[in-house]
Amino acid sequence: MFYHYLKIASRNLWRNKVFSLINIMGLAVGMAACLLIFRYVDFELSYDDFRKPTIYRLSSNAYMNGEIVGKRAQTAPALAPAFQRDISEVIQAARIVHTAPLMSDPVFQVGDRSFHEEKIYYADSSFLFMFSYQMLRGDAKAALTQQGSVVLSESMSKKYFPDGDAVGESLNFHMGEMGQTQLLISGVFEDVPKNSHLQTDFIISFNSLPWNLNENWDWGNFYNYIEILPESEPETVKQKIHGVLEKYRGETIAEWRREGYFEEFDLQPIQGIHLDSNLEAEAEVNGSRRTVSFLTLIAFFILVIAWINYINLTTAKAMERVREIGIRKVVGSSRAQLMLQFLAESCLINLVAALLAVLISNLLMTPFHALTLGHFATGFDLKMGLGIISLFVFGTFISGLYPAIALSFQPVQLIKGDIKNSRGAQLRKALVVFQFAASIALIAGTFGVREQLDFMQHQDMGLDLEQTLILKGPGIKDSTYQSQLTFFKNEVQLLPEVQSVSVSSNIPGQQLSWARSFYPPATPEFRKGVNIVAVDEDFFELYGSTFLAGRNFSTEIPSDRGAVIFNETAIRQLGFNSAEEAVQQKIIWDEAENDQHTKEILGVIKDFNQQSLHNEVEPMVFALKEYLNAPWAGEYYSLKITSTDYPNALKQIQASWSEVFPGSPFDYFFLDAYFDSQYKSDRQFAKVFSLFAGLAILIACLGLFGLSSYMTLQRTKEIGVRKVLGASVFTIMSLLSREFLRLIGIASIIILPAVWYFMKKWLENFAYRVEIHWWLLVLPVVLVWFMALVTISFQSVKAALMNPVKSLKSE
């Protein structure tokens, strides 16, 4: 029986080739786009799924006078062991810290080969087992118990020991100003999957650090994780945190409260960190659940628009089959049999579309992978198979059920062909309104995203980043380093290609992780956390910073060695009324408990954007690097290049580097490209959003073309009569287009308020953002109107130009 239905369905599809092709291509493209987005979204949602769901990261929220002043992913190292001791629900805890807060420019060396490495962490012995590391060699529970032990990833093992087993071998670990040590490799683990919020290549035993950190409550640069009992509630654990803090820090907390300061701790589920956490000092650049939601919504729009095309064209085309359906019912066909006939046609179209969608998605998977910069698999797998089967089954019923029900009853009406004023026509109009509304929303979204991205990339950052070459500081240092640095600067500045050289702990584009509290001696209530950047005397001139008051550091004035320079945001937050008022005033640098230093404010510089325009300008203080005892401060050499012959300039700079810093790797990059990389995810989102928005609009136009073609054919005789009576081509085009343009107006009224609201909410993610100008809302409507007019006009003009004699003979 079903074979008979499919046979009739295939004949009907072949008889109406154009409409069948429109339906199949629309559904195929929609399904393919949905599969591509599904692969990306599925990967984003899978972060840390391979780890236990009972693991939580401790984060902190800092408040001053009731206002939140900081949200941070890093916390003090005493927290994890204290919670494990004093909270019964905590069964395991681990701390992990990156080398950045501990030392500058670490380098691993084997023989005469040395490399800067980025993903180096110190971790407790419980970390590997707690985080489900897959060990290729060594024991996860014992590998980090001994001082001086290190485990490394499989790829790093092959990099440093390509010819043999790394376990039992030694690595020379150069820690910048902290000297060097030798580490014994105690294990090798499988490379951490890309869908992890924490990427590690080297993990050194925590007890190798030269400090007792179990009682350190101030050094807030560590990641603390706890694992709780499966039957425990996170909220219960969170409520007990306050009691533990009172036990160990009661007096300090009471003093903070008197000053208006308060800190609370939160538990972040490990599986939610990648999409839901956007705190200071995240271990990796996280994703965005909002982005995932937007792409999921686009996939829904694309698929629904394709299904709407099918429903509209099927119910409209059924006008030609009403007598067939009526006669079938009169001669005994049941309603169920007629419904099965239409579902069979839907099944056949969706099956062909699904097969085409698999082919299209496979062909586009690799380019899509490159476009999204994703790490998901590009091959066809079980999830993809289940996805296409689900789309096929659901699509068959969702797109075929309404036509089947609508056209399977009232035989007398069907034989008479009296369904023109039925509710089906009203439904078609409603569905077309939805298509237009979705198209307007997607075009407006594309314009909004690109306008904001263009605004960020062309905004004045307050610094000169052009033609600035950055060298990572030498990781291999000894007691002669300062004289080596002076010699290198002098040598490089003699090169005609180099205008100036500066050394700093950070460069523009980096998130700052070194901060301390500062306050005026007479007004401690203005205590503020301020980010510290260590610089030399040439930093501000090289980057073109503007002094609002005061002056730069001078090598000729010894007292400048202990002075500081603030940005205007810091001065404002510290309670000064103006930059001029702050200059030559004293300020307290609060390093730790019972460790405060009085500094003189030498100058105030105009604010600049240290990071992208996602972030507000933060308070910053600058001090001379050479005179700070801060081995953790990073080190970057900034070179302002005057030549466009970069290969030759690099060659000469590298020659000087190799002479002065033998053994240290020569790593470099250009600052403008580095700073611009902060917008990589925004550009990626804009491209993906625009691509799929374009696909949705294309599918909508495809359906509109089919529907307008059919409706024009239905009015062929009317058009002939109007032409005989003297109607012009323009009049006939207006007649055929009027209804669609009216539907666009209805769609605009419905969707524009929602577009404005969601665009406003999205822009709130940016500290600096564009205004929602009127044209961002009006232009999408005009474009949709124009696209609809062009789509409809092809058939309208053809019908208007047709010989009226032929038109009148058409029925």
N, C-alpha and C positions, 0 to 999 in steps of 0.2 A: 504493500500500500504506500509506504513512504517513498519507495523507489518511483512509483507513479507520480507522486507529488513533485519529486525532484526533477523528473523528466519534463513535466509541464513547466516547472519553474525555469529550467534551463532554456526551454523554447521561448518563454516570455522574455527572458534576459537577452537572448540572441535577437529577438524581434525588435527590441528597444535598445540598441547598442549604445547610443549616446548617453541615455539616462543610466544604463547599467554601468558604463565606464565612469561616469561622474560619481555614482554611489560607491563603486569599488575603490576608485582612487582616493576619494575622500576618506573612506574608512581605513584604507591601507596606510595612508600618510598619518592619520590620527593615531592608529594603533602603534605604528613605528615610533612616532614621537613619544607616545606614552611609555613604550618599552625602554627607550633611551633615558627618559627622565626617571623611570622606575629604577633603572640600574644605578644611577647617580644617587637618588634619594635613599635607596636601600643601603648603599655603602655609607652614606653620611649617618644613617640611623644605627649602623652596626658598630659604632665606635665602642671599644672596650667590652663588647659582648662576650669575649673569650675569658673575661675575668669575673671573679665572684661578685654578684650584685650586692653583697653585704659590706663591700669596701666603700669608705667615705673619705673624702679629703676635707681637712679642716681649713676654713677660710675665715678671714676676719673683716669686720665692719667697724670703722673708727668714727666716733661722733665727737663733735666739739660744740658745746652749748646747744645740744639737741639737734644739730645739723650734721649730716654725714659728711665726713671729710676724706674718706678713703675706703675702698673695697679691695682687698688684697688676697691673692691666692697663696702667698707665702706667709708663714707664721714662725714663731720662735721654736727652737729645737727641744725645749723642755716639755712641750705639750704632749707629744705622743707617749713618751714613757710614763708621764704622770697619769694620763687618762687610762693607760693599760693597768697601772697599779691600783687606781682608786675607783674606777668605774667597772662594776662587775660584768656589765654587758659587753665590754670591750675584750675580745679574746686574743687580739693580735694588733700590733702597731708597728709602723716603720716610718723612718725619716729618710728623706733624700734631698740632696742639695747639689745644685750645679756649681761648677768651678768659678763662674763669673763673680759671685760675691766674695770669693775666697782668695783669688789670685788673678793675675793678668796674663793673658796670652799663653796658656799651657801648651807644651809641645811634647810629643812622644818621639823617642829616638831609639832606633835599633841599628847598631853599627854606624855607618855613615849616612843613614837615611833618617830624616826627621820630618814630621808633619804637624801643622796646626790641626787640632781637632775641636769640634764644637760640642758634641753630645757626650760630655764627660760628667759623671755624677759620683758623689760619695753616697753610700746607702747603708742602712742597718743590715745585719745578717739575715733578718727575717724578710727582707724585701723581695728577694728572688722567688721564694716559695709563695709568699703572700700574693704576689702579682702574676703567678702562674707562668713564670719563664720556662721555656722548654730548653733544657740543658742538653747540649750535644756531648759535652765532656764536663765532668765535675758534678758535685752534688749541690742542688739548690739550697739546701738547709745549711751546708757547711762551708760553701765556697767563699763567703765573706766574713768568716769568723776570725781569721788571723789578720793582725796588722800587716800592712804592706801587700795585701792580696788584691788582685783585680780580676774581674771577668770581662770578656769582650765578646762582641757579636761575631757571628760567623764571617760576615764580610770583612770586618776588621782583622780577624784572624788570618784570612787569606791575603789581606793587604800587607800585613807586617811579616807574616811567616808563610809565604806562598809555597814553600817546598817541604813543609813538615808540620807536625803537631805543635800548637802554640802552648798547650798546658805544660807547666814546668819551666817555660822560658821566662826571661826577664825583659822588662821594658824600662828604659831610662825616662823618668818623668820630670821634665823641667817646668818649674812652677813660677817662672818670672822672678820677681824680687824675693820670693820665698826659697829660692835655691832649687835643688834637685834631689830626687830620691829614686830608689830602684824598687820597682813593683814586680811581684811574682804572679804570673798568670795561673789562676786556680780553676778556671772554667771557661767554657765557650758556650754561648747560648744562640739559639736560632734568632735571626734578625727579627726585631720587633715588628709585628704587622703594621702596615701603614694606618690601619684604623685604630690607632692608639693615641690617646691624648698626651702620652709621654714617650718620647723616642730616646733611646739610649744606645750608645755604641760601646762605652767603657763605664764600668761600675766598680768603684774602689771601695774597700771596706771602710765603714764609717769610723771605726776606731783608729784609723790611720791619721785622722785629723789631730793636730797638736793641741787641742783644747778639750776641757771637760765641758761638754755641752748639755749634759743631762739636767743641769740646774740653771741653764741660761734662758731667761725669760724675755730678753731684750732684743736679741739678734733675729730680726724678723725676715730672714731670707731662706727659710727652709720649707719644704713641702712635707706636711705631716698627714699620714694616712692611718686610719683605724679600721679594723674589721670587727663587726659586732655579731652577736649571736643571731642566727637566722630568725628566731622567734621574737627578737627584740624590736622595739619601735625606735626609729631614729630620734623622734621627738623626746622620748624618755631619756635617751643618752644626752641630748642637748640640754635638757633641764638640769642634769647633774653636773654639767661643765662649770656652771657658776660656783657651785660648792667647792669644786677642786681648785678653782682659781682663788677663791677666798682663803682656802687653806694655805696655799703657798705664796699668795701675793696680796693678802688682805690689806697691809699697810700701804702698799703702793697704789692699790686700787682706790683706797679711801682718799689718798692725796690727789690722785687724778680727778676724782669726783669733785673735790673742792675747787679744782682749777677748771671744771666744766668739761673734762675729757672722760670718755667712756669707750670701752672696746668690748664687742660681743663676738662670739664665734658661731659659725654655721657649719653644718655637715652637708657636703655636696656629694650626691650619689655619683659613683665613678662613671657610670654609663651616661650621665647627663652633662658631664663637664664639656665635651666637645661642642655641643650645640647650645647649651644653656648658660655657660659661664663666660663672662666677659670682664674679668677682673684685672687689676694691676698684677704684673709679673706672672702671667700665665706661662706654663712650660713651653707650649707651642702656640702657633696661631690657630685659634679655634674657628670652627665653622659657625653657622648661624641657623637657628631653627626657623627664623623668619624667611631666610632664603629658601630653605627646604620647603616651607609652606607655600611660598610664592610659586615655586616650580611645580609643586603638586597641584596647585590651583590652575596653573596654565595647562598642565596635562589633562585635568578635568575639563577645562574649557575646550581644548582641542577635540577631545573625544566626544563631548556632548554636542559640539557643533557638527561633527561628522554624523552623529546619530540623528541630529535634527534634520540634516540634509536628506538622510534616508527616509525619515518619517514624512517630511514635506513632499518629497518627490513621489513617494509611493502613494500617499493619499491623493495627491493631485493627479497622478497618472491613472489612478483607479477610475477616474471619470470615463476613460475609454473602455473599462471592463465592467461597468455597472450592469449592463444587460447580460453579460456572460455570468456574472455572479447571481443575478436575479433568476435567470433560467435554471442555473444549477440548483438553487434552493427550491424552485417550483417542481423540478423533476425528482426531488428527494434528497438532495445533499443536506446533511445536517450542518448546524452551525459549527460543531467541532471539526468536521471535515474541511469546511471552508477556512477555518482558523489555521488548521494544519497546512493547508495549501499556501497561505501567506507566510506562515512560519518557515515552511520549506524554502520559499524564495529568500527569506531573510537569512536562513541557515546557509544557503548556497553562496549568497553575496558575502556574508561575513567570513565564510570559510576561505573563499578566494582572497578576500582582503587580508585575512590573517596570514595566509601563506606569503602574500606579497609583503606584508609588514615584517615578517621574519627576515626575508631577503633584504629589504631596505635597511632595517636596523642593523643587520650584520655588516652591510656595506658601509654604514655610517658610524659604526661603533668606535673604530679607531680615530677618525677625525673628531668625533664628539669627546672621546677620552682626552685628546690633545686640547680641545677647546676649553674644557672644564678644568684642565690640569688635575684631573682626578687620578685615583690609584686603584679604581675598581677593575675587575677582570673584563676583558673585551670579548671573550668567547661566549658561545651559546651554552648555557648550563641548565640545570634543573629548575632554578628559579625563573629563568627566562621562559622555559617551557611551560611552567605552571602559569606564568603571567599571560602568555599568549592564549593558552587554553581558557583562562578566566575571561579575558577580553572577548574571545570568540563566543563562549557560552552566554555571558552576560549581554554582549552586544546583540546576539541573535534574538534574545527575548525582549530587551529594552527597546530595540529599534523595530522589531517585527510585531510586538504584541498589540500596540495600539492600532496599526492598520488592519491587523487581523480581526480585532474586535469591532472596529468601526465599520468594516465592510462586510460583515458576515450576518447581517440581519435586515429586516424590512424588505422582503423580496418585491413587493408591489412598487415601493418607492424606487428601488434599484432598476426595475424594468423600465419605469418611466424616466429614469435618469434624473429624478428630482432630489438631488443632494447638494445642489449648489449653495443653498442657504443653510446648510447643516452646521453643526458645531465644529466639524472638521476644518472648515475654512477659518473660523475664529482661532482654532488651535494653531493652524499654520501661521497666522499673523502673529500670535503670541510667541511662537518659536522663532520667527524671523526677528521680532523685537529683541529676543534674547541674544541672537547672533549679532545683531548690530550693537547691542549694549556691551557684549563681550569684546567686540572689535574695538569700540571706542575706549574701553578700559585698558586694553592691551596696548593700543597706540599711545594713549596718555601715559601709561606706565613706562613705556620705552622712552618717550620724550623726557619724562621726569628723571629717570635713571641717568640718561646721557647728559642732561643739563647739569645735574649735580656732579657727575664725574668730571665734566669739562670745567666746571667752576673750581673744583679742588685742584685740578692739575695746572691751572693757570693763575691761581691766586698767589699774590706776593707773600712769600714765607718769612720775609724779614732777614734773609741771609742770601749770600751769593754762593750758590752751589756749583756753578758752571766751571768746567775745566779743573775740577779738584780731584786729584788722585789720592786715594787712601791706601796706606801700607799698614798692615797689622804689625804691631810692635814685636820686637825680637823676643822669642820665648826663652832663649838661652842667654842668661845674664850672669854677670859676676860683679865684684866690687868696683870694677872700672867702668861700669855701664854709663854713668853720667858723663865721663870724659869721652866715651865712645859716641854717645848721643850728640854731644857738642861738635865733635869732629865730623860726624855724618851730616849734620845740618849745614855746617860750613861748606863741606865738599859738594853737597847737592845744590846749594844755592849759587855755587860758582858756574853751574851748568846754564847755558843760555836758555834752555827750555823751561827752567824752573824760576818762578818769580819769588816765591816765599815758602817757608816750611813752618808748621806748627805741630806741637804734640799735645794731645788731650786724652782724657780717660774715656770720653764718649764723642760720637760724631752725630750730626743731625740725621734723624731717621731712626735712631735707637730709642727703645724704652729705657728710661733711667731707673736704676734699681738701688742706687746709693742715696740715702736720705737721712737727715737728722732733724731734731727739733731746734728751732731758733726762736729767740724772744728778746725784746728790749729789756735791759736791766730793771727799769722802773715799772714796766707793765708786763709781768709774766702771763697775764690773761690773754695776751696776743700771741701766745706760743703757737707756732705753726710748723708742720713738717715741710721741709724744703729739700728739693733734689740737689745733690752736689755734683758738680762737674769740675774735675781737676784739669787745668789748662796751663799753657805757658804764656809769656808776654806777647807772643805774636798771634794768638788765637783770634782775637776780636778784629784785628786789622785784616787778617787773611780772609775771614768770612764776611767782612763788610758790616759788622755790627755798629749800631748807632748809639752813642752815649747820650742819655738824657740829662745827666748831671755827673759831676766828678770826672774822673780820668781813668786811664788804663793802668795796669801794672807797669812798673819801671824797674829795669835791672840795676839802675844806679841808686835806688833808694832802698836801703836795707829794711826799713819798717814795712815795706810792701809785702815782704815774704809772709807775714802773718795776717795781711788784710784780706778782705773779701769784696766781691762785686756781685750785686743782686740784679735780677731783672725787675721790671716795674710791677709785675703781678705779685712777686714776693714782698716788695716794699709796701704795697697797698694792703696785703693781708697781715703784715706785721704791725699795722697801725699808723704808719707814716702818712701824712697828708699829701706829700709830694716827693718827687725824686730829690729835689734840692734840699728839702728838710732832712732827708736820710743821710746825705753825704757827710762824712766825718763823725757820724754818730757811732756809739758802741752797740754791739749786738752780742748776745750770748749764744755760743755754739754748744748745745747740750749733747755731748757724745754718748754718755751713759750715766747711770747713777753715780753721783759723787765725782763726775768727770766733766766739768763745764769749762769752756774757754771763752775769754772775752776777745772779740775781734773788732777792728775798725772797718766801717763801710767806706770803701775807696771810691766807688762809682755806682751808677745805675744805668743799665742798658735798656734799650727799647725791646719790648717783647718780640720774640720770634717763635715760630712753630718748630719745636723740637721733633715732633712727630706729625703724622698726617692730620688733615682737617677733621678726621673722626674725633680727635681729642682736643680739648681746650688747652690753652697755654697754661702750664703748671708753674708754680713758684720754683725758681732756680737760683743757686748761688755758685759763684765761681771762685776757686782758690788756686794758688800756684802749686802745681803738681810736684815740683822738685822738693818742696818743703813740707809735704804732707807725708806722714807715716801711714801710708794706705796701700799695702801690697796687693789688695784686692782690686784696686782701681785699674780698669782696663787701659790699654795704651794703643793709640792710633796716631800715625803720622799723616798729616794733611799737607799735600803739596799742590800749590797753585801752578798749573802748567800754562805756559804762554804759547807753546808750539802746537800746531795741529798734526805734526809728524809724531804721533803717539808711539809707534813701534821703536823709533830711534830714541825718543826720550826715555822709554821704559828700559831699553837696553843699557843706557848710560847709568840710569838710577840703580838698576840691578847690579851693575858692575861695582858701584860704590858700596851698595849693601853687602855684597859678598866679601868685599875687602874689610869692612868694619865689623860685620856680624857673621862671621863664618859659622856654618852649621845651622843657623836659624833659617827656616823656610821663608822664601820671598813671596808673600801673598798680598795681592792688591785688587782693587776694584775702583770704579769711578763713582763719585758720590751722587751725581744727579740720577744715574740709573738705580743706585741703591735706594735713594729716597723715594724714587718713583715706584719701586717695587711694593711699597706699602699699599698701592692702589691696585695691585694685581688681582686680588679677589673681587674688587669692585668692577674692574674691566671685564673679568671673567663673567660676573653676574650680568653685566650689561649685554655682553655678546649672546649669552645663553637666553636671556630674557627676550632680546630682540629677535633671535632666530625663531624661537617657538611662538612668539607673538605673531611673527610674519607667517608662520605655518598655519596658525589658527585663522588668520585673516584670509589666507589663500584658500583654505578649505571652505570658509564662509562664502567667499566670492564664487567658488566652484558651485556650491549649492544654489546660490542666488542666480547664477547663470542658467542652471538647469531649470529652476522654478520659473524664472522670467521667460525662458524659452517656451515652456509648456503653456504658461498663461497667455503668451502672445499667440501661440497656435490656437488656443481655445477661442480667441477673439478675432480670428482671421476674417470671418464674414463681416463682423461689425466694422472692422477697419476698412474693408472694401466699400461698404455702404457709406461710411464717413468720407472716403476719398471721392466717391461719385458726387456726394453733396458738397464738395469743395473744401474739405479739411486739408490743411497744409501738413507737410512732413513734421514740422515743429509741434503742431497741435496734436498729432498722433503720438509723437514721442512723449509729450507732456502727459497725455492720457494714460499711456502705459507705465510711465515712471511715477506718476503722482502718488499712487498707493504706497510704493516702497519708500519714497521720500517722507511721507507722513509717518511711516513706521520708524524711520530714523529719528524724527523729531520726538516721538514718544520714548524711544530708547535713550535719547540724550537726556531728557527730563528725568528719567528713572535713574540713570547710571552716574551722571556727573557729580551729584552730592557724595555718592559713595567713593568715586575716584578722588575727589578733593580730600575726603577724610583719610583714606588709606595712604594717599601720597604724603599728607601731613604727618601721619604716624611714622611712615618710613623715614622721612627726613629728620625726625627727632633722633635718629641714630647718629647724626653728625653734629658736632659742636658748631661747625660753620656750614651754613647751607643756603641754597637759593630760596628766593621767594616763589610761591606758587602764583605765577603771573596768569592773567586771564587767557593769554594765547595758549598756555599749556592745556587748557580745557576746551577752548574753542577750536583750535587747529585739528585735533583728532576728529571732531564732529565733521568739519569741512572735508577732511580726507576720506572719511567713511562715506560721506555723501557723494564725493567725487568718484570713489571706487565703485560704489553702487551704480552711479549714473553710467560710468563707462561699461560696467558689466551688463547692465540692462540695455544700453543703447545699441549694442550689436544686433540684438534681435529686434529692437524697436525700429531702428533705421531700416533693417531688412524688410520688416512688415510694412513700414510706411512707404517704401519705394516699390513694393510689389504692385504689379498690374492689377487694378481693381477687378477686372474680368476674371482673372485667376482666383482672386480672393473670394468672389461671389460663388464660384464653382467649387470651392473647397469643401462644402458640406453637402 
